[in-house]
Amino acid sequence: MAYKIVASQCTGCSACEPECPNEAIFEKSGIFYIKPEKCTECIGFFDEAQCVAVCPVDDTCVIDNSYPRYSA
């Protein structure tokens, strides 16, 4: 599964973008999004997803169940 950013909760703070080891996060019109095909849930890089760790708004970066689980 990949993570996704709940657009209605995103403040546009950009804290997540530089933390993503896969460059999967991008900004469009002041809101940040995650490219699911590039998201590895930070597996192999960190113990927890960095977008979740740095986001100042709880439950904004969440698992997107519409994508299969990443396997290293």
C-alpha positions in Angstrom: 0.0 0.0 0.0 1.1 3.5 -0.6 0.4 6.5 1.6 -1.8 9.3 0.5 -2.3 12.8 1.7 -5.9 13.8 2.6 -6.0 17.0 0.5 -8.7 18.7 2.7 -6.5 18.4 5.7 -3.2 19.4 4.0 -2.0 22.8 5.2 0.6 23.1 2.4 3.4 23.4 5.0 5.8 21.3 2.8 7.4 19.5 5.7 6.8 16.1 4.0 8.3 16.8 0.6 12.0 16.9 1.5 11.7 14.0 3.9 10.4 11.5 1.3 13.4 9.2 0.3 11.6 8.3 -3.0 10.7 11.8 -4.2 7.1 10.6 -4.3 5.6 13.8 -2.8 4.8 16.8 -5.0 2.9 20.1 -4.7 0.0 21.2 -6.9 -1.8 24.5 -6.2 -0.5 24.7 -2.6 -1.5 21.1 -1.7 0.8 18.2 -1.5 0.1 14.7 -3.0 1.9 11.4 -3.1 2.6 9.5 -6.3 1.5 6.0 -5.2 3.7 4.3 -7.8 6.8 5.8 -6.2 5.8 5.4 -2.5 7.5 2.5 -0.7 6.0 3.4 2.8 9.7 4.2 3.6 10.4 0.5 3.9 14.1 -0.1 3.6 14.8 3.6 4.6 13.1 4.3 7.9 11.1 2.5 10.6 8.1 4.7 10.0 6.8 6.7 7.1 8.5 10.0 7.1 5.4 11.9 5.8 3.5 10.7 8.8 6.3 11.5 11.2 6.7 15.1 10.1 3.1 16.1 9.2 1.8 18.6 11.8 -1.8 17.5 11.2 -2.8 14.1 12.6 -4.3 11.6 10.1 -3.4 13.7 7.0 -0.9 11.1 5.7 -2.7 7.8 5.6 -2.5 4.4 4.0 -4.2 4.2 0.6 -5.8 0.8 0.6 -6.5 1.0 -3.1 -2.8 0.1 -3.8 -1.1 -3.2 -3.0 1.4 -3.4 -0.2 4.9 -2.4 -1.2 7.4 -5.3 -1.1 11.1 -4.7 -1.1 
